Amino acid sequence: MRYGFIGLGNLGGHLAASLLKAGFEVTVNDLDPSLGKRHVDMGGAWAATPAELARECDAIVTCLPSPAVSEKVLKKVLTTAKSGATWIEMSTLGRDEILRLGAIAAEKGVRTMELPVTGGVHLAAQGQITMLAGGDKDLFDLHLPALQAMGNQIFHMGPLGNSSIIKVITNMLAFIHLKACGEALMLAKRGGLDLGQAWAAIKASSGNSFVHETEGALILNGSYDIAFNIDLALKDLGFAMEFGREFGVPLELASMTEQTYVEAKAAYGGNAQSPMIAKLLEDRLGTDLRAPGFPARLE
């Protein structure tokens, strides 16, 4: 089975490389041809367009920045995709969007599996990212070896559309945790504590979180560089608020966090790094959250 991979950015580039390392036949495509060089050097093939890629592949993976881009690329893929091929969508889409696009693919004889991931770019680079699959069980079983090459914790969440809900939930929690992490570190700093020691103590406590261990470290470095920007955070929080309205669930913490991201976008721009919501507090109080020995990027 040959896999096609479209979208070789911060996340997709690592995932496509993991497939190649595991011995899969992979053809890649991106708007920026230079991003495919390492994959070709690893034995992958390059396709000049999504349509060219789809013609040669049994499964087409997309890892793209927005629903609009996903739809545009899918329509190009469907011009040449084989009947019986699989479209594996790794971008974060709303539930209604993945169901609508899955129906468009089905009209061309292409089956759809959604596969959002969570855990961060550094875990994708290690082949350790968490994968949240949605779609028919037989399709999940068919592609499980490829999923295992890219990630280490893999969950079949049920029918198509379910994964979009759990992915939004996990991201919502991460953003809330990040806001709390910035406030906690500021309390420690203004309380006169050594920030490095405070970070370590929180990590060893009941107040720990994955976000504290990872993004908290980048705040203390001052790089804030998680390779995930404020615009993407606002997109995901928007999905969460829509689900809250649909399911009748008040999301007070998510709503407050969304407003913090709106403020951060106004201050630093949509392309600024997501952890820079902590910088809002630093700037407001004239107090930085730096500590020595913390990394600029997660490895």
C-alpha distance (Angstrom), angle and dihedral (degrees) to the residues before:
residue distance angle dihedral
M1 . . .
R2 3.78 . .
Y3 3.79 119.0 .
G4 3.77 124.1 -153.7
F5 3.80 118.0 -154.1
I6 3.80 121.0 -161.7
G7 3.81 118.0 -172.9
L8 3.81 116.9 42.6
G9 3.79 100.6 -173.6
N10 3.80 128.2 126.6
L11 3.79 92.8 -51.3
G12 3.79 106.3 23.5
G13 3.78 95.2 50.0
H14 3.80 91.5 60.7
L15 3.81 93.8 44.7
A16 3.79 93.4 50.9
A17 3.80 89.4 48.3
S18 3.81 90.1 52.6
L19 3.80 90.3 56.1
L20 3.80 90.4 51.9
K21 3.81 92.5 47.3
A22 3.80 88.8 54.0
G23 3.80 91.5 54.5
F24 3.79 101.3 -103.6
E25 3.79 120.9 146.3
V26 3.81 104.9 -113.6
T27 3.78 135.3 -178.3
V28 3.81 116.4 -167.8
N29 3.79 137.2 -160.4
D30 3.80 136.0 -179.4
L31 3.78 136.8 159.3
D32 3.81 85.8 -113.7
P33 3.83 106.9 59.7
S34 3.81 91.5 -165.0
L35 3.81 89.6 69.1
G36 3.80 90.1 65.0
K37 3.80 96.0 55.8
R38 3.79 96.4 91.8
H39 3.80 90.8 48.7
V40 3.79 92.1 51.9
D41 3.81 88.9 47.5
M42 3.83 87.3 54.1
G43 3.81 91.4 54.4
G44 3.78 100.8 -89.0
A45 3.79 125.5 133.0
W46 3.78 126.8 -120.1
A47 3.81 123.7 -134.3
A48 3.79 119.2 -164.1
T49 3.83 94.2 -146.3
P50 3.81 138.9 18.3
A51 3.80 89.4 -112.4
E52 3.80 91.9 53.9
L53 3.80 90.0 48.9
A54 3.81 94.3 48.9
R55 3.79 92.5 51.6
E56 3.81 90.8 63.9
C57 3.82 101.9 36.9
D58 3.79 137.0 82.8
A59 3.82 93.4 -157.4
I60 3.79 127.4 26.2
V61 3.81 118.5 -155.7
T62 3.80 119.7 -162.3
C63 3.81 124.0 -165.9
L64 3.79 105.4 175.6
P65 3.82 139.2 157.1
S66 3.81 102.9 -115.7
P67 3.81 144.5 12.7
A68 3.80 90.2 -110.5
V69 3.80 91.6 56.2
S70 3.82 91.2 45.5
E71 3.80 91.4 54.3
K72 3.79 92.8 46.5
V73 3.81 92.6 50.6
L74 3.81 93.4 43.3
K75 3.80 91.6 55.8
K76 3.81 89.6 53.2
V77 3.81 90.8 47.7
L78 3.80 92.1 51.2
T79 3.81 92.3 58.0
T80 3.82 90.0 72.9
A81 3.83 107.9 12.3
K82 3.79 117.4 127.3
S83 3.79 118.8 -111.2
G84 3.81 105.8 -102.2
A85 3.81 93.6 28.6
T86 3.81 120.7 134.6
W87 3.79 127.3 -123.8
I88 3.82 110.0 -153.6
E89 3.80 110.2 -166.2
M90 3.81 114.6 -160.9
S91 3.80 97.0 169.7
T92 3.81 118.5 103.8
L93 3.80 105.9 -103.6
G94 3.77 132.5 167.9
R95 3.79 115.6 -102.0
D96 3.81 93.4 -111.3
E97 3.80 90.8 49.9
I98 3.80 96.1 52.6
L99 3.82 91.0 46.5
R100 3.81 91.4 49.6
L101 3.80 94.1 46.6
G102 3.80 91.0 44.1
A103 3.81 88.6 56.3
I104 3.82 90.6 50.9
A105 3.81 89.8 51.5
A106 3.82 91.5 47.7
E107 3.81 90.3 57.4
K108 3.82 86.7 63.0
G109 3.82 93.6 46.3
V110 3.82 93.8 -102.7
R111 3.81 119.3 132.5
T112 3.81 121.4 -143.4
M113 3.80 133.6 -138.8
E114 3.81 120.8 177.8
L115 3.78 114.7 -144.3
P116 3.81 114.1 177.1
V117 3.79 114.3 173.3
T118 3.78 134.0 -149.4
G119 3.80 137.1 -166.7
G120 3.79 104.0 69.8
V121 3.78 140.7 -84.3
H122 3.82 92.9 -77.5
L123 3.82 90.6 62.0
A124 3.80 90.8 47.3
A125 3.80 87.9 55.6
Q126 3.82 89.1 54.3
G127 3.82 94.7 45.6
Q128 3.81 87.0 -116.5
I129 3.79 102.6 111.8
T130 3.82 123.0 129.2
M131 3.81 115.5 -112.8
L132 3.81 125.1 -155.1
A133 3.80 110.4 -162.0
G134 3.79 125.7 -166.6
G135 3.79 126.8 -176.7
D136 3.79 141.3 63.6
K137 3.80 114.0 -15.5
D138 3.81 93.8 -128.5
L139 3.79 89.6 55.0
F140 3.82 90.4 50.0
D141 3.83 90.3 50.5
L142 3.81 91.6 48.1
H143 3.80 93.6 55.4
L144 3.82 98.7 33.1
P145 3.85 93.6 105.5
A146 3.81 89.5 57.4
L147 3.79 91.3 46.7
Q148 3.80 90.1 51.1
A149 3.81 89.1 53.3
M150 3.81 90.6 57.2
G151 3.81 102.6 36.8
N152 3.78 143.4 19.1
Q153 3.80 104.1 -146.2
I154 3.79 111.5 51.3
F155 3.79 125.1 178.1
H156 3.80 128.1 -172.5
M157 3.79 100.8 -148.7
G158 3.80 96.4 -172.4
P159 3.81 131.0 -108.0
L160 3.78 124.9 13.1
G161 3.81 109.3 -72.7
N162 3.80 97.2 34.6
S163 3.79 94.4 91.2
S164 3.78 92.1 55.9
I165 3.80 88.6 60.0
I166 3.82 96.8 49.1
K167 3.82 92.1 44.0
V168 3.79 91.1 54.2
I169 3.82 89.6 47.7
T170 3.81 93.0 52.2
N171 3.80 92.4 47.0
M172 3.81 91.5 46.8
L173 3.80 89.7 54.3
A174 3.81 91.5 47.7
F175 3.81 92.4 53.6
I176 3.81 92.0 47.6
H177 3.81 89.9 48.6
L178 3.80 89.9 50.1
K179 3.79 92.6 54.0
A180 3.81 89.5 48.6
C181 3.81 91.3 47.0
G182 3.82 92.2 55.6
E183 3.79 91.5 49.5
A184 3.81 92.3 47.5
L185 3.81 93.3 50.0
M186 3.80 90.1 48.2
L187 3.80 90.5 52.6
A188 3.80 88.8 52.4
K189 3.80 93.0 48.2
R190 3.80 95.6 46.6
G191 3.80 88.8 44.9
G192 3.79 89.9 60.8
L193 3.81 97.7 -109.8
D194 3.79 125.5 145.6
L195 3.82 101.2 -103.7
G196 3.79 95.3 -146.4
Q197 3.79 90.8 53.3
A198 3.79 91.5 43.6
W199 3.82 90.8 52.5
A200 3.82 90.5 50.3
A201 3.80 92.6 46.9
I202 3.82 91.7 51.0
K203 3.80 89.8 47.9
A204 3.82 89.2 56.1
S205 3.81 93.5 45.4
S206 3.79 139.9 79.6
G207 3.80 87.3 -100.2
N208 3.80 93.2 66.1
S209 3.81 123.9 120.0
F210 3.79 137.7 174.1
V211 3.80 87.9 -109.4
H212 3.81 92.2 53.8
E213 3.81 91.2 51.8
T214 3.80 94.7 47.9
E215 3.80 114.6 22.6
G216 3.81 91.4 28.3
A217 3.80 88.4 61.5
L218 3.81 91.0 52.2
I219 3.80 90.9 50.9
L220 3.80 89.7 54.2
N221 3.81 89.9 49.8
G222 3.80 91.2 49.5
S223 3.80 95.6 -130.6
Y224 3.83 94.6 100.2
D225 3.82 83.6 -167.2
I226 3.79 108.6 153.9
A227 3.86 92.8 142.6
F228 3.82 90.1 -117.3
N229 3.77 120.4 103.1
I230 3.80 137.1 -147.0
D231 3.81 94.2 -107.3
L232 3.82 90.5 57.7
A233 3.80 90.6 48.5
L234 3.80 91.0 51.7
K235 3.80 90.5 49.1
D236 3.80 91.6 54.1
L237 3.81 93.6 43.6
G238 3.79 88.0 51.3
F239 3.81 89.3 56.1
A240 3.82 89.5 49.6
M241 3.80 92.7 52.0
E242 3.82 90.3 49.3
F243 3.81 90.7 53.1
G244 3.80 89.5 48.0
R245 3.79 90.7 56.4
E246 3.81 93.0 43.5
F247 3.80 95.5 48.5
G248 3.80 96.0 37.2
V249 3.81 95.2 -116.8
P250 3.83 118.9 143.1
L251 3.81 107.9 -134.8
E252 3.78 103.1 -165.5
L253 3.81 98.2 159.3
A254 3.80 92.2 43.6
S255 3.80 90.4 50.4
M256 3.81 92.3 51.3
T257 3.79 90.9 47.0
E258 3.80 91.6 49.6
Q259 3.81 89.7 55.4
T260 3.80 89.9 50.8
Y261 3.81 89.0 55.0
V262 3.81 90.7 48.1
E263 3.81 87.7 54.3
A264 3.81 91.2 47.0
K265 3.79 91.6 51.3
A266 3.81 90.2 51.9
A267 3.81 89.8 50.1
Y268 3.80 102.5 40.6
G269 3.83 108.1 11.5
G270 3.78 132.1 -106.5
N271 3.80 93.8 -81.2
A272 3.80 92.7 58.7
Q273 3.80 116.2 111.1
S274 3.80 117.5 -86.6
P275 3.87 95.5 -121.9
M276 3.80 88.9 61.4
I277 3.79 87.9 91.1
A278 3.83 82.0 85.3
K279 3.81 88.9 57.3
L280 3.80 88.8 61.5
L281 3.80 88.0 65.7
E282 3.80 91.6 43.1
D283 3.81 91.2 52.7
R284 3.80 93.5 44.2
L285 3.80 92.9 52.2
G286 3.81 97.6 33.7
T287 3.80 88.6 -126.1
D288 3.82 123.8 121.8
L289 3.79 124.4 -147.5
R290 3.80 99.6 -141.7
A291 3.80 125.8 144.5
P292 3.82 129.4 169.1
G293 3.79 123.9 -109.1
F294 3.80 100.0 35.5
P295 3.84 122.2 124.2
A296 3.80 127.2 -110.5
R297 3.81 90.6 -144.1
L298 3.79 133.4 20.1
E299 3.79 115.3 -111.5
